[in-house]
Amino acid sequence: MAEPVTSSETEPPSSGGKPGRRFPWPGGLSARLLLLTALFVAIAGAFILPPALADFEKQWLLDRVRAAELASTIADADPERRITDKVSQQLLDQAGVVIVALEVDGARRLVLPTEPRGLKIKPPYLVDLRRQNSGSWLAAPFFTLKSAPGSMVRVMAEPRFRQEAEFVEIVLPDGPLKAQLIGYFGRLAAVTLFVALLAGGLIYLSLNFLLVRPMQRITQAMERFRADPEDARARVVVSRRRDEIGRAERELDLMQTDLITALQAKARLAALGEAVAKINHDLRNMLTSAQMASDRLAALGDPKVAQALPRLERALDRAITLATDVMAYGKSKEPAPLARPLPLRAALDMAAEDSGLLPTGVALETVIETREQVLADPDQLHRILTNLLRNAREAIEGSPDRGGKGKVFVELRRVDGMSVLRLSDDGPGVPERARNNLFQPFVGSVRRGGTGLGLAIARELAQGHGGDLALVETGPGGSVFDLTLAGVLEPAPAPVKPKANSKP
């Protein structure tokens, strides 16, 4: 049975659809760091190797040339050239060459051996140390290593001891040079490998201490925190480092703090939701009883009761609907609005009545005509407007320098296919401490003892209509809110008055 191939051994298919092999990398950052450091140092050593071999060969050949040049001075010291063949061979052997020649005044002269002999040597290849460019200098040692066994090399160089000569020329076997190059290559490769491992180890230890281990601590803290956010040991330990590692530690600590706070708030909201669910059951029963009592009051026929009863019935209906939707609201978002054309002026008057706005106190002022319409859910729009108008009234009545009197002005604008209701009041404005969290539940309350849910729910309802609720400006002269609703409707047509019948 074939073993399954793990993801570390293969890579995703390329655009051609053929999966490829992935180079096996070690899993941890430490091992990768060590491997890459040693690899890069070895590559750097490989770049150093060719010039080092070329310089070694050049110096080795120059040593042979100088030795041969010194031997030629001994041969020329005898004016009658009576040096025996034995002495001549000893000089050649000491210099490590086969032939030594000089060029003086344009004429090439054989110095060693002192007498021309029928030497049987292979045709040598030339290495001219006088005119070497960078390319030939770098390629020379590799050409020597690839030469056939028993090859000879002819070397030409500038003289040092024979100033009268134009150049010194020697011929020697390249076998000793090749052996020296191979030995030098082995020593240089060993040194390069040792330096690569040593540098890789030192860099590994340094970076492991400075980077990898702190990252491991941060990673472990994240893993422990994910497993159990309430575990105090899961919090990251913030060091005094001022680099990116220190910033990461501080940001992770702040993120953990914010997340713990959010989880605690979520737990409190869950407990509150459970309590509200219990209260909701009893509240629905009470509201149902109140609705039955209102039905009995309607049967009395009292004119005053009949005048106040519609308002009571509307309040009871909305309260029962709201209580019915509490559980659904706690489990998910608000239900999707059932938008339809609504007369805006009538909706404002109804919300103002339920919000406690009176002509003798905080009054509603508007230039909206009775035929203006908006596209909205009736109940949800009523909740939004009631919340905004009630907040304005409470802010004005809570301001001691206004004497419980003020106004809320509402106007309608149409901008880019949206209906914008601008609500302005002359209250004291939103306090500075409440502005940043104005639409956040439980933290955005303006008045003391408030829950901060009103504006949060109103904004959620507005966003459900494809719009938004925003605070435009606020200050000692009052606050301005913009309620945006999707869609623009033309004013409703004016009612047609019936024509009076003509008398016969």
Buried (B, 14 or more C-beta within 10 A) or exposed (E): EEEEEEEEEEEEEEEEEEEEEEEEEEEEBBEBBBBBBBEBBBEEBEEEBBEBBBEBBBEBBBEBBBBBBBBBEBBBEEEEEEBEEEBBEEBBEEBBBBBBBBBEEEEEBBBBBBEEEEEEBEEBEEBEBEEBEEEEBBBBBBBBBEBEEEBBBBBBBEBEEBEEBBBBBBBBBBBEBBEBBEEBBEEBBEEBBEBBBEBBEEBBEEBBEEBBBBEBBBEEBBEBBEEEBEEEEBBBEBEEBEEEBBEBBBEBBEEBEEEBEEEEEEEEBEEEBEEBEEEBEEBBEEBEEBBEEBEEBBEEEEEEBEEEBEEBBBBBBBBBEBBEBBBEBBEEEBEEBEBEEBBBBEBBBBBBBBBBBEEEBBBBEBEBEEBBBBBBBBBBBBBBBBBBBBBBBBBBBBBEEBEEEBBBBBEBEEEEEBBBBBBBBBBBBBEEEBEEBBBBBBBBBBEEEBEBBBBBBBBBBBBBBBBBBBBEEBEEEBBBBBBBBBBBBEEEEEEEEEEEEEEE
